[in-house]
Amino acid sequence: MTEQQIDGESPADAAATTYLEGLGARLRADGCVVTATTWQGHRVVIGSRSDRKVKWFGTKVELFVLAAAVPEVDQASLHGFTGWAMDYCKHLRSGLPGARNAAMILPALVSGSVRRSATDWAAKDARVLGTTLVGRPVVVQTAAPGTGRVTMYRGRVAWGGMFTGHVLEKAALYFP
């Protein structure tokens, strides 16, 4: 006999929710300001931090992480969320956009059900908006509470390339 859950969250939804809670804790532990908003009825965890290093010639990079748990991730939903997240961060960033200020964005969708089209799209390349907003879409497929299989583009980009190591280091910390 197969047991079916009639009310409440499915185990996949519970795993995604648990992953988001852990993400919020990891963001706070790294010194990020953590807030929340909604996207298409889904709660979005937002983490942000700002860093400036000599090796970046004094340029300030703002890192934004926006993550939502959804029932299923496909290429269309990841594309839509990435576009929304990049536009949202364009209005959150501080300072004037330009050569001395850059924004790196990690828009992440978390789900127990992830289609191959979404992981392929996330791994393919970073997305650039203007010359100072670079997004690296992230897909997290949760199998059990607190765990996830993470897919994202880990290569270099033409715009914002000097921040690649920093962004990938933070991504590995936030999305284990």
KOLPA-382130 format. One record per residue (C-alpha): residue in one letter; x, y, z. Coordinates in steps of 0.25 Angstrom, whole numbers, plus 5000, padded with zeros to 4 digits. Example, Ala and Ser with C-alpha at 12.3 -4.5 7.8 and 13.67 -1.06 7.14 Angstrom:
% residues 2
A504949825031S505549965029
% end
This chain:
% residues 176
M500050005000T500550144996E500450255006Q499950385000Q500050525007I498750595006D499050725014G500250805016E501550815009S502150695001P503450645006A504150714994D503550844998A503950825012A505350795008A505450914999T504851005011T505950945020Y507050975010L506551115009E506551135025G507951075025L508351175013G507851295022A508751245033R509951235025L509751375019R509651435033A510851355038D511651415026G511251555030C510151575020V508951665022V507751565021T506351615017A505151555009T504151584998T503251504989W503251464975Q502051404968G501551364982H502751294987R503651354998V504951404994V506151405003I507051525000G508551535005S509451645002R510851695005S511851785000D513351764998R514451854993K515851804991V517251864987K517351754976W516051804970F516751944969G515751994980T514551954972K513351914981V512651794978E511251764984L510751624984F509351594984V508751454987L507251434984A506651294986A505251234986A504751094988V503751054977P503050924973E503750904960V504950974953D504950974938Q505751074928A504551164927S504451184942L505951204944H505951304933G504851384938F505351374952T506751424948G506251534940W505351584952A506551564961M507451644953D506451754951Y506151754966C507651764970K507751884960H506951964969L507551914982R508951944979S509652054986G510552154979L510652194964P510752084954G512052094947A513452054947R513652064962N512351994966A511951854961A510751764965M510851614965I509551534966L509251394970P507851364967A507451224972L506251134971V506151024980S505250904978G505150754979S504750744964V505750804954R505750784939R506950764931S506650884923A506850974936T508150914940D508750924925W508251074925A508951104938A510251034935K510351094921D510751244924A510651364933R509551464929V509951614928L509051734930G509751864925T511251864928T511251854943L510151744947V510551604945G509651484949R510051344951P508751264952V508751154962V507851024962V507850944975Q507150804974T506750764988A506750614991A506650615006P506450725017G507750815017T508350755005G508450794991R509150774977V509550904972T509750944958M510251084953Y511251144943R512651144949G513451194938R514051334935V513251454929A513751574921W513051674929G513351664944G514351554942M515251604953F514151564963T514051424958G514851364969H514151444980V512751404975L513051254973E513651254987K512351314993A511451224985A512151104990L511951155004Y510551185003F510151064994P510850944999
% end
